[in-house]
Amino acid sequence: MDRIAMLQEILTQSPDDAFARYGLALEYANTGQTEDALREFRTILEKNPEYVPAYQMAAQTLMTADRPDEARSMLETGIAAAQRTRNQHALSEMEGMLMDLG
């Protein structure tokens, strides 16, 4: 069973498992399935708006897909979440990504 199928199986049994959904989103992103990845990141953030890594990786996925305006919006929202959760590492990385967008 490949990783995507394995993670989908986990989510069938535990649809609110944010860690498994995050893994699935990353697998989709790594295999070029951008829309599937973004759908999974959005699902995570709808249920867990403080899941800071999802903002960061969704923004990175959008940047790779040459969708800078959407990436900028995702980063701005993610930066606010990182500030609320005091996640300094993610905050710093997302601020750097935002600067890269210009």
Secondary structure, DSSP 8 states (H G I E B T S, - for coil): --HHHHHHHHHHH-TT-HHHHHHHHHHHHHTT-HHHHHHHHHHHHHH-TT-HHHHHHHHHHHHHTT-HHHHHHHHHHHHHHHHHHT-HHHHHHHHHHHHHH-
